[in-house]
Amino acid sequence: MASDSDFVDVLTTFIAIFAEIFLYGIYALLFFVCLWVMLFRNNAPNWKLITPLVTMFIVSTAHFAVALYAIIEAFVQLPSSKDGHIQDSAVIAAYGLYNVLSFIGDGIVIYRYHVICDSGFKIVVLPIMLFLANTSLGIYSTASLAFEQGPFWTTAQHFTLATLCSSLVLNTVCTGLITHRIWASTRIISPAIGSRHAAKCYAVLAIIVESAAIWTISTAVVIGTYVGHAPHAVVISFEINVQIVVRSPLSSKLPASISELDSLRPSASSRH
């Protein structure tokens, strides 16, 4: 007869997977709409953004498959899973796929920051250094799971927390600078482009802030559950955060048009 702890584990897994299924469905719809816009609404598709977005969708789908396998294992005890080997492998795969998604998303944020600010390579030196450090931490934290008994053992927990925190700092800082750049540029050139076009710029700005805010809150919750040593809360918040991480870069197509507005600045100044 199953114990209460086993029932809680199964219930936690069910809630986490149900949440990921729901969010994955929304993400898949948004992805194909965004992909269609990027491919067929532009004269020249930006493959620098399309390629990582497609890669993220593939990795997210792989994570979704691992999650489905986890719930099957939770309800149907496979003979080969009695020693926990398959379950441990699924956990390692899930964390590894999440780190891959996080790395690609961070790279898109840095690219977006570079395009919007348009100030040369020097402006992204610090974000790239933080990105490389975050990548190293993520690889080590994933590898440490293979040698320890779970994500709450000392080494794995410390490196996982460091990975999450560094990614949070990188995204928050870059998104904040991007937001300021778009807001400041729109204020300067709004007399030249008119209120209608300025409103579109502010709408893009709202999308960026909204996406970043959702991702920031979600990641902060995951960090909080780790710090609070709440295993069941970590499982649920982690699965939810996976499908939020992949959603945020879908707005990367929009800011690209904002950088083109700076070309109007000379015409704006010439009118005075």
Secondary structure by P-SEA (a helix, b strand, c coil): cccaaaaaaaaaaaaaaaaaaaaaaaaaaaaaaaaaaacccccccccaaaaaaaaaaaaaaaaaaaaaaaaaaaaccccccccaaaaaaaaaaaaaaaaaaaaaaaaaaaaaaaaaaccccccaaaaaaaaaaaaaaaaaaaaaaaaccccccaaaaaaaaaaaaaaaaaaaaaaaaaaaaaaaaaaaacccccaaaaaaaaaaaaaaaaaaaaaaaaaaaaaaaaaaccaaaaaaaaaaaaaaaaaaaccccccccccccccaaaaaaaac
